[in-house]
Amino acid sequence: MAEQAAGDTVGEIDVEALSEDQARAELERLAGLLAQANLAYHTEDAPEISDADYDALKRRNVAIEERFPELKREDSPSEQVGAALAEGFGKIRHAQRMMSLSNAFDDDEVRDFDRGIRRYLGLAEDAPLPFTAEPKIDGLSLSLRYENGTLIQAATRGDGATGENVTANARTIDDIPQQLEGAPELLEVRGEVYMSHADFEALNERQEARGGKPFANPRNAAAGSLRQLDPEITRARPLKFFAYAWGELSAPLAETQMGAIERLAALGFQTNPLTRLCDGPQDMLDHYARIEEQRATLGYDIDGVVYKVNDLALQARLGFRSTTPRWAIAHKFPAELAWTRLEAIDIQVGRTGALSPVARLTPVTVGGVVVSNATLHNEDYIAGRDASGTPIRDGKDIRVGDWVQVYRAGDVIPKIADVDLSKRPDGAEPYAFPETCPECGSEAIREEGDAVRRCSGGLICPAQAVEKMKHFVSRSAFDIEGLGAKQVEQFYRDGWIAEPAEIFTLRERYGSGLQQLKNREGWGEKSTNNLFDAIDEKRKIELGRVLFSLGIRHVGEVVANDLARHYLSWSAMIAAIDAAR
Ligand code: IVH
């Protein structure tokens, strides 16, 4: 059911093209689909959509939330890990949250991960920064608590904060030691419970022989087996466990990730034999390729490779986002591909003036989802080269009319991966990327070192002005009640506000002639007064919000709040900027 719903619209409306109402409805739809998918996967162990489709829905949700931060739901799926707990198990609050991992879907995203960490830590490009690389096991995570070397508790991840108490079941798994020699007084070991292919097939045969329903895949079989209310059933199911992480500890296991894994192995845990120490992104990608080659013969399911910063002191400095660590990423194996016709290339203008080329495609189903739009990234990508001029796709450019390959590796916005030159129509012309803004006609400039061409029109560009103002009033910025994206569009269209500052003169300019606003569609005297009051309420807000609202490139919510915490006041910050000039 969920699959069909996902197939109905995902990819049909580009996130950039959504109106606020569509975005709100879409966020609601995605929250519903994801909740249903979570329930099926985590609580009922009977998934209804593929992992790639699940990732795609989640990414689409994040992309819409990034574009419409004010529409982010209280129950936003991006703030959630896992799902509600099944009935029947006691609950265990994790001493340290069990985290999820952010994903990378291609080599560039892995290199970006390394670059981002260096930037965060202030490390030079050539400073050593080793990572571990290990298979991402497709099972379910489990946290084991040992006190004075004795296993006292086992809990599933649950929603990350609270899991199910499956201690009796975990005790039946051979790979999970009941006693440890030489362990820290308190040790929480985390890892993945999984089932091998051979055991999965044998179990399904037994199930069917008994007239039972077969499991869809080894992950479901493992989850269903661990979460049996009767531990004797779990005992009869051949579950395995790889240790790869830890929670609360009374003493550190080692100074490095690799050292900690070796320590866990020495304590008697199974650790994955394909875990390697890599000296940087190329080495990580090489190891990824090796693991991918062995994937089919491993005898158990993996769905990617996990990279982790090796130095635990650096891991501690990097810390966590709301549900994922900054120091790790899962590089997923690629998903579905399909070929279709590129009908047109449209240019969208974003808040920072970025001109984004969007491929309009003859609709095609990619992994169960109908795709009719895809990103073309930037002009270099269309021309067949990367930002440094190196050829990509063997230097093949992309032209309107081309037969193109669509790639949807869990990406919310599908990408064009390749082009078939043998099917290029006669007379197809190389795409001329616009050098003026299609919205306002201003010159579109590409600065040195920037992959993106940007409209130079600033607030005179209607697309930029509206997007900047939507950002200005968004939930993490001025958050003015009654002034959302729709109202900003309306007021801009009617010439009432052309730039953010004009929001604060609305009452002055139109308050006495209340009638004017009042007579507009959707506005009555009360709502008008409420709006003016809501604007007045925000004449003084936290510095971090002001900085974020300005929409300065590279100054997102986190940086804005860091700056605010550092400078404490606008005047102190301006004085520091002046002094630095
Ligand atoms: S590390 C704080 N390593 O993937 C980071 N996770 O998508 C903890 N998983 O919840 C996770 N293999 O259940 C890590 N080698 C591995 C893994 C792995 C599988 C699972 C784990 C996690 C999920 C995130």
Boltz pocket constraint, residues with backbone or C-beta under 6 A from the ligand:
constraints:
  - pocket:
      binder: B
      contacts: [[A, 99], [A, 100], [A, 101], [A, 134], [A, 135], [A, 136], [A, 137], [A, 138], [A, 139], [A, 140], [A, 141], [A, 191], [A, 192], [A, 244], [A, 245], [A, 306], [A, 325], [A, 328], [A, 330]]
      max_distance: 6.0
